Amino acid sequence: MHIPDGFFPISQAAMYWIIALIFIALSLRWAKREMSEEKVPLVAVLAAGIFAIQTLNMALPISIIPGGVSGHVVGAALAAIVLGSPFAAIFILTLVLILQGIFFGDGGITAMGANIINMGVLGGFFGFYTYQPVNNVFRNRFCAAFIAGWVSLFIPAIVCAVELAVAGTLPLTFGLITMGVYHAVIGIIEGGVTAFAISLIIHARPDIVSGEIPAGARKAGDMLIVAGITIALGIAIFAPYYASTYPDGLDSTFLSAYGAKEVSTVHIDESKVASAESAVIEKTGNSFSWQAPLPGYSLPGLDKPGEVLAILFGVIILFILGFGISRFIARKN
């Protein structure tokens, strides 16, 4: 769901940036009020883990273009549920999206405001405020987490289709149908990952979700952090070898809309640009394109080992950023 540069007119992209900056400021206010020493490593691990799992695109059993389509988890609902606020998701997803856009070219710089709104703001709010009432009704945190994860991906995908229709990038009906169908399927993966992660956290630290502090909480918390960063590093190592190379739901949608025969997405550093992308840029008039130093999560010339190193770099940087910024805020508190 990472919208690249060229998909919005500059005026529309600027409007989304302004809205995103307002919510980023609110997330920083949340951090100043709520960040504690105990939450610092959780923020760091969630940032690193969400970045890692977003690099693991999974092939979907449905596609309207030749070759196939893929999707990945976003993680906004997970961050909001674990840290107890949708603003936590905005705080973490903003860090992730900034790093992805600047270093890896995954999501445009001009479109980053819209990406933060869709994945961070909408994903965090819909995920968090779905989890609470569903859990109150069914008294089942895993069921609630699954539904929250699904909603946190599906609703932003629908909003994304509307944004692109307003920009003139996609026909509204076509965008709603394709983005809706693809992300309804991807949402099942998002829900499953959210529920699985919540179950692991509850087993290790039930106080994080329930508020009941057990004996040995600090030791269990240390184990949780170690497990989290280990999983993130493991995903970074295996993702390049097992991630699907199919275009994701958004790329597949716009390639289908413009009848492109050649698949070329923002995730792949290619010399040729698909006719679909050229048509989009011509419509919006936005030709800005950021030259990322590690395009497509790779080091040029190193093939798969280069991708592993690039993703490991992202995981480590996000852990350091998440830990450093959170620790600074917590100490001020």
C-alpha positions in Angstrom: 0.0 0.0 0.0 3.0 2.3 -0.3 2.1 5.0 -2.8 5.0 6.1 -4.9 6.0 9.5 -6.2 4.0 10.6 -9.2 0.6 9.3 -8.1 -0.6 12.6 -6.6 -0.6 16.2 -7.9 1.8 18.2 -5.7 -1.1 20.2 -4.2 -2.9 17.1 -3.1 0.3 15.5 -1.8 1.0 18.7 0.2 -2.5 18.6 1.8 -1.9 15.0 3.0 1.5 16.0 4.3 -0.1 18.8 6.4 -2.7 16.3 7.8 0.0 13.8 8.5 2.2 16.3 10.4 -0.7 17.2 12.6 -1.1 13.5 13.6 2.7 13.1 14.0 2.6 16.0 16.4 -0.2 14.3 18.3 1.8 11.1 18.4 4.7 13.0 19.9 2.4 14.4 22.5 1.3 10.9 23.3 4.9 9.8 23.7 5.7 12.7 26.0 2.7 11.8 28.2 2.8 8.0 28.1 6.4 6.9 27.3 8.0 5.1 30.2 11.3 3.2 30.5 9.3 0.0 30.3 7.8 0.9 26.9 11.1 2.0 25.3 12.3 -1.5 24.3 8.8 -2.4 23.1 8.8 0.6 20.8 12.2 -0.3 19.4 11.3 -4.0 18.8 8.0 -3.1 17.2 9.6 -0.6 14.9 12.3 -3.1 13.8 9.8 -6.0 13.6 7.2 -4.1 11.6 9.9 -3.0 9.1 11.2 -6.6 8.7 7.8 -8.1 8.2 6.8 -5.5 5.6 9.7 -6.7 3.4 8.1 -10.2 3.4 5.6 -10.1 0.5 3.4 -13.2 0.3 1.8 -14.4 -2.9 -2.0 -14.2 -2.9 -4.3 -16.8 -4.4 -6.0 -14.2 -6.6 -5.0 -11.9 -9.4 -6.4 -10.0 -12.3 -3.1 -9.5 -14.1 -0.8 -12.2 -15.6 1.8 -13.6 -13.1 0.2 -12.9 -9.8 -0.1 -10.4 -6.9 1.4 -10.2 -3.5 0.8 -8.5 -0.2 2.5 -7.8 3.1 1.5 -7.1 6.7 1.5 -3.4 7.9 1.5 -3.9 11.7 -0.4 -0.7 12.8 -3.1 -2.6 14.7 -0.4 -4.7 16.5 1.5 -1.5 17.6 -1.7 0.2 18.8 -2.9 -2.8 20.8 0.4 -3.6 22.4 1.1 0.0 23.4 -2.5 0.9 24.2 -3.0 3.8 21.8 -3.5 4.5 18.1 -1.0 7.3 18.5 1.6 4.6 19.2 1.0 3.2 15.8 1.4 6.6 14.2 4.7 7.1 16.1 6.1 3.8 15.0 4.8 3.7 11.5 6.1 7.2 10.8 9.6 6.0 11.7 9.2 2.9 9.5 7.8 4.8 6.5 10.4 7.6 6.6 13.2 5.0 6.6 11.5 3.0 3.8 11.0 6.1 1.6 14.4 7.7 2.1 16.7 4.7 2.0 14.8 2.1 0.0 12.5 4.0 -2.3 9.5 2.1 -0.9 6.8 4.7 -1.0 7.4 8.2 -2.4 8.7 11.3 -0.6 5.9 13.5 -1.9 3.3 10.7 -1.2 4.7 9.9 2.3 2.1 12.1 4.0 -0.7 10.0 2.4 1.2 6.8 3.4 1.5 7.9 7.0 -2.3 8.7 7.0 -3.3 5.4 5.5 -1.1 3.0 7.3 -0.3 4.8 10.5 -3.3 7.0 11.3 -6.2 5.0 9.8 -4.5 1.6 10.5 -3.8 2.6 14.1 -7.2 4.1 14.8 -9.3 1.5 13.1 -7.2 -1.3 14.6 -7.3 0.0 18.1 -10.9 0.9 18.2 -12.0 -2.3 16.6 -10.0 -4.4 19.1 -11.6 -3.0 22.2 -15.3 -3.4 21.4 -14.8 -6.8 19.8 -12.9 -8.0 22.8 -15.6 -6.7 25.1 -18.3 -8.6 23.2 -16.5 -11.9 22.6 -14.1 -11.9 25.5 -11.5 -13.4 23.3 -8.3 -11.3 22.7 -7.1 -13.4 19.8 -10.4 -13.2 17.9 -10.4 -9.4 18.6 -6.8 -9.0 17.4 -7.5 -10.9 14.2 -10.6 -8.8 13.3 -8.7 -5.6 14.3 -5.8 -6.6 12.1 -8.1 -7.3 9.1 -10.0 -4.0 9.5 -6.7 -2.0 10.0 -5.6 -3.1 6.5 -8.9 -3.2 4.6 -10.3 0.3 5.5 -7.0 2.1 4.6 -6.9 0.3 1.3 -10.4 1.5 0.5 -9.4 5.1 1.5 -6.3 4.8 -0.6 -8.4 3.9 -3.7 -10.5 7.0 -3.1 -7.4 9.2 -2.7 -6.1 7.9 -6.0 -9.4 8.4 -7.7 -9.5 12.0 -6.5 -6.0 12.4 -7.9 -7.2 11.1 -11.3 -4.8 8.2 -11.0 -7.3 5.4 -10.8 -11.0 5.0 -11.9 -13.0 5.0 -8.6 -15.1 1.9 -9.1 -12.2 -0.1 -10.5 -9.9 1.0 -7.7 -12.4 0.2 -5.0 -13.1 -3.3 -6.4 -9.5 -4.3 -7.0 -8.0 -2.7 -3.9 -10.9 -4.0 -1.8 -10.6 -7.6 -3.1 -6.8 -7.8 -2.8 -6.6 -6.3 0.7 -9.6 -8.3 1.9 -7.3 -11.3 1.3 -4.2 -9.6 2.6 -6.2 -8.6 5.6 -6.6 -12.3 6.6 -2.8 -12.5 6.8 -2.6 -9.2 8.7 -5.2 -10.5 11.2 -3.4 -13.8 11.6 -0.1 -12.2 12.3 -1.6 -9.7 14.7 -3.4 -12.4 16.7 -0.3 -14.6 16.7 1.9 -11.8 17.9 -0.6 -10.8 20.6 -0.7 -14.4 21.8 3.1 -14.5 22.1 3.1 -11.3 24.0 0.4 -12.4 26.4 2.3 -15.6 27.2 5.4 -13.6 27.9 4.0 -10.5 29.5 0.2 -10.7 30.2 0.5 -7.3 32.0 1.1 -5.5 28.7 -2.4 -6.3 27.5 -4.3 -7.0 30.7 -2.7 -4.6 33.1 -2.1 -7.3 35.6 1.6 -7.3 36.5 2.8 -10.8 37.3 5.8 -11.9 39.3 9.0 -12.0 37.2 7.6 -9.4 34.7 11.0 -7.8 34.1 12.7 -11.1 33.3 9.9 -12.1 31.0 10.0 -8.7 29.4 13.7 -9.1 28.7 13.0 -12.5 27.0 10.2 -10.9 25.0 12.6 -8.2 23.7 15.3 -10.8 22.8 12.7 -12.9 21.1 11.3 -10.0 19.1 14.6 -8.7 17.8 15.6 -12.3 17.0 12.5 -12.8 14.9 13.0 -9.5 13.1 16.6 -10.4 12.3 15.5 -13.9 11.2 12.9 -12.4 8.8 15.6 -10.0 7.4 17.8 -13.0 6.6 15.1 -15.2 5.0 12.8 -12.5 3.4 14.9 -12.0 0.2 14.8 -15.8 -0.5 11.2 -16.4 0.3 9.4 -13.1 -0.4 7.1 -13.1 -3.5 8.4 -11.1 -6.5 4.8 -10.4 -7.7 3.6 -6.8 -7.6 1.7 -5.8 -4.5 -2.0 -5.0 -4.4 -1.6 -1.3 -5.2 0.9 -1.9 -8.0 -1.2 -4.7 -9.5 -4.3 -2.4 -9.4 -2.7 0.5 -11.3 -0.9 -1.9 -13.8 -4.3 -3.5 -14.5 -6.0 -0.1 -14.9 -3.6 1.0 -17.5 -3.3 -2.3 -19.3 0.5 -2.6 -18.7 1.9 -5.8 -20.0 5.3 -5.3 -18.4 5.3 -5.4 -14.6 7.6 -2.7 -13.1 7.0 -1.6 -9.5 8.6 0.8 -7.1 10.1 -2.2 -5.3 12.4 -3.1 -8.2 15.2 -1.0 -9.6 14.8 -1.3 -13.3 16.0 0.8 -16.3 12.7 0.5 -18.0 9.5 2.2 -16.7 6.2 0.6 -17.3 3.8 2.4 -19.6 1.3 2.5 -16.7 3.6 4.5 -14.5 4.4 6.9 -17.3 0.7 7.4 -17.9 0.1 8.1 -14.2 2.9 10.7 -14.1 1.5 12.4 -17.2 -1.9 12.6 -15.6 -0.8 14.1 -12.3 2.0 16.2 -13.6 4.2 15.1 -10.7 7.5 13.9 -12.1 9.5 14.1 -8.9 11.4 10.9 -8.1 13.7 10.4 -5.2 16.8 8.4 -5.9 17.0 6.0 -2.9 20.5 4.8 -2.0 19.3 1.2 -1.4 16.5 0.8 -4.0 14.3 -2.2 -3.7 15.9 -3.2 -0.4 19.1 -4.2 -2.1 22.8 -3.4 -2.5 23.5 -3.1 -6.2 25.5 -5.9 -7.6 25.2 -8.3 -4.6 22.0 -10.1 -5.5 20.3 -11.9 -2.6 23.1 -11.3 0.0 22.9 -7.6 -0.8 19.1 -7.7 -0.1 19.8 -9.5 3.2 22.4 -6.8 4.2 20.0 -4.0 3.2 17.1 -5.3 5.2 19.4 -6.1 8.2 20.6 -2.5 8.0 16.9 -1.3 8.1 16.1 -3.5 11.1 19.1 -2.4 13.1 18.6 1.3 12.3 15.0 1.2 13.2 15.7 -0.6 16.5 18.3 2.1 17.3 16.0 5.0 16.2 13.0 3.5 18.1 15.1 2.9 21.2 17.0 6.2 21.1 14.0 8.5 20.5 11.8 6.7 23.0 14.5 6.7 25.6 15.1 10.4 25.2 11.4 11.1 25.6 11.1 8.7 28.6 14.1 10.3 30.4 12.6 13.7 29.9 9.4 12.4 31.4 
